[in-house]
Structure formats: C-alpha cells, structure tokens
Amino acid sequence: LPEEKRQEAGLELVKVLLDFMVRDLESRVKPVANALAWLSKGQRVKLSLVEAAFRKYLRGSLTRCPSVWKLISWLLFHWFPRPKDHGWGWSRVGWSWREWWRLTEKVLESLPAGAAFQALRGALEHMEEAEARSTCRQELWTQARLDLLKEKFLHLGKQAPALGISSAGSEDALKAALKGINILGPAGGDSSAAGSSEGSSDSDSC
C-alpha cells in the first residue's frame, strides 16, 4: 500500500480496536492493549500513528467509557524499556527511558488531566506488580526521573480538583491520590509496605 493508504488503514485499525474495547472494557482492555503493543513494537503500526489515532479518537471513546484510560496504563507498561527476555516491557536498540517518557507525555495529552493521572498511576502499578517492588526502588527510576514523575503528577493533579491535590502541591495529598504507589521515598511512605506483615522494609521501602 502507498504510505498515505497505510496511514489511513492504521488509523482505522486503532479506531476499530477502541470501538471493540469500549463495549466491554473489563474483559477486552488487556487483549486490545496486547494487540496494540504487538503491532507497535513490531513496527507494523508506527508509534506516531498510534499517537495520532489517540489524539483523534480517544476522547470520544472516553465519553462512552470513562475508564478507557486503563488501555493507556497497559500500553505504557508494555512500552517501558526493559532488557530482552525480562518478561515484560520493550527491548529495542535506541529505546530508552528518555524516549519512553517523551512518548508518555504525548500520549497523556490525549486525555483529560484526571484520566491522564490515573493512566500514569495505573502504569506504575502494573510495573510494581511485575517487579514486586516500589517504583522508587526500581533501577530505571533514578531520583531525577522520580522528580520528573512527581512534577507530572502534581501538574495533572492541579488541573483535576477531584483528585484533592492542592495548588501548593501537598505531598500528603499526592500520596493519597497515588493510592499506595510510592514515588516519594521514605518521606512519602509506602502503604503496601506498611500494611504487609511478611515483606521486609528493605524490599518495599525506599
């Protein structure tokens, strides 16, 4: 197919997958995320085209299904840079945390602030489950990157009053909105570690 036709076909494919998913989100979100991850990671559909499709169609899907942000959570998880044979994520020459973060910011722009906040938080939750450790203890999350993450969450939170994050950027309010996802280190606490009678502080806290 000519490039123009390929782009049209790719956009239509993403739209069809979104329409299919919103009819039964809970049972279809993971299979659709897996399909889009496979298509994009295999370069069968370009990432730039997936971004364009989200800009064009995602808000419409959101009006029909307010939890459609869960798809973005799974995709950010699938696209996260990980070594080959790690079991999850994406291993590709030249693909790094910087490229992932740039993609993340672009994709989140397709969502209202509150949904974007939940999508990013959900991605971190999937990573914590896969790695069995807090975000702030995972190797790719350096302090500088955690600071960027915190700044992003605060920025989104200030635009979504329902999250309860004050304009002053209260860490306590952010911690509550993150619901156990620890990006703040010891001062921010780790509710999963605090509530666990089996895990040691060394494995769960930052």
CORZI-V866810 format. One record per residue. N is the residue number from 1. OMEGA is omega in radians with two decimals (999 if undefined). BURIAL is # if it has 9 or more other C-alpha atoms within 8 Angstrom, else .. Layout:
BEGIN
n/omega/burial
N/OMEGA/BURIAL
N/OMEGA/BURIAL
END
This chain:
BEGIN
n/omega/burial
1/3.00/.
2/-3.07/.
3/-3.14/.
4/3.12/.
5/3.11/.
6/3.12/#
7/3.11/#
8/-3.14/.
9/3.13/.
10/3.09/#
11/-3.13/#
12/3.12/.
13/3.11/.
14/3.12/#
15/3.13/#
16/3.13/.
17/3.10/#
18/3.13/#
19/3.10/#
20/-3.05/#
21/-3.01/#
22/3.11/#
23/3.11/.
24/-2.95/.
25/-2.99/#
26/-3.12/.
27/-3.02/.
28/-3.02/#
29/-3.12/#
30/3.08/#
31/3.12/.
32/3.08/#
33/3.11/#
34/-3.13/#
35/-3.14/.
36/3.09/#
37/3.13/#
38/-3.13/.
39/-3.08/#
40/-3.14/#
41/3.09/#
42/3.12/.
43/3.03/.
44/2.98/.
45/-3.08/#
46/3.09/.
47/3.14/.
48/3.12/.
49/3.06/#
50/3.08/#
51/-3.12/#
52/3.13/#
53/3.11/#
54/3.11/#
55/-3.07/#
56/-2.95/.
57/-2.93/#
58/-3.12/#
59/3.06/#
60/3.08/.
61/-3.12/#
62/3.12/#
63/3.11/.
64/-3.06/.
65/-3.03/#
66/-3.12/.
67/-3.12/.
68/3.07/#
69/3.13/#
70/3.07/#
71/-3.14/#
72/3.09/#
73/-3.12/#
74/3.14/#
75/3.10/#
76/3.06/#
77/-3.12/#
78/-3.09/#
79/-3.08/#
80/-3.09/#
81/3.12/#
82/3.11/#
83/3.09/.
84/3.13/.
85/3.11/.
86/3.12/.
87/3.08/.
88/3.14/#
89/-2.99/#
90/3.05/#
91/-3.12/#
92/3.11/.
93/3.12/.
94/3.14/.
95/-3.05/#
96/3.10/.
97/-3.12/#
98/3.13/.
99/3.11/.
100/-3.12/#
101/3.11/.
102/3.10/.
103/-3.14/.
104/-3.12/#
105/3.14/.
106/-3.10/#
107/-3.13/#
108/3.09/#
109/3.14/#
110/-3.06/#
111/2.94/#
112/-3.01/.
113/-3.11/#
114/3.12/#
115/3.09/#
116/3.09/#
117/-3.11/#
118/3.13/#
119/-3.14/#
120/3.09/#
121/-3.14/#
122/3.10/#
123/3.12/#
124/3.10/#
125/3.10/#
126/3.14/#
127/3.13/#
128/3.11/#
129/-3.12/.
130/-3.08/.
131/-3.11/.
132/3.08/.
133/-3.13/#
134/3.12/#
135/-3.05/#
136/3.05/#
137/3.14/#
138/-2.91/#
139/-3.10/.
140/-3.13/.
141/3.05/#
142/-3.13/.
143/3.13/.
144/3.13/.
145/3.05/.
146/3.10/#
147/3.08/.
148/3.13/.
149/3.11/#
150/3.13/#
151/3.13/.
152/3.13/.
153/3.13/#
154/3.13/#
155/3.12/.
156/-3.11/#
157/3.13/#
158/3.13/#
159/-3.10/.
160/-3.06/#
161/-3.10/#
162/-3.14/.
163/3.07/.
164/3.11/#
165/-3.05/#
166/3.11/#
167/3.11/.
168/3.10/.
169/-3.12/#
170/3.11/#
171/3.10/.
172/3.12/.
173/3.12/#
174/3.11/#
175/3.14/#
176/-3.12/.
177/-3.14/#
178/3.01/#
179/3.03/.
180/3.08/#
181/-3.02/#
182/3.04/#
183/-2.98/#
184/-3.10/#
185/-3.05/#
186/-3.12/.
187/-3.14/.
188/3.11/#
189/3.12/#
190/-3.03/#
191/-3.14/#
192/3.12/.
193/-3.10/#
194/-3.08/.
195/-3.09/.
196/3.11/.
197/-3.07/.
198/-3.07/.
199/3.10/.
200/3.13/.
201/-3.12/.
202/-3.09/.
203/-3.02/.
204/-3.06/#
205/-3.07/#
206/999/.
END
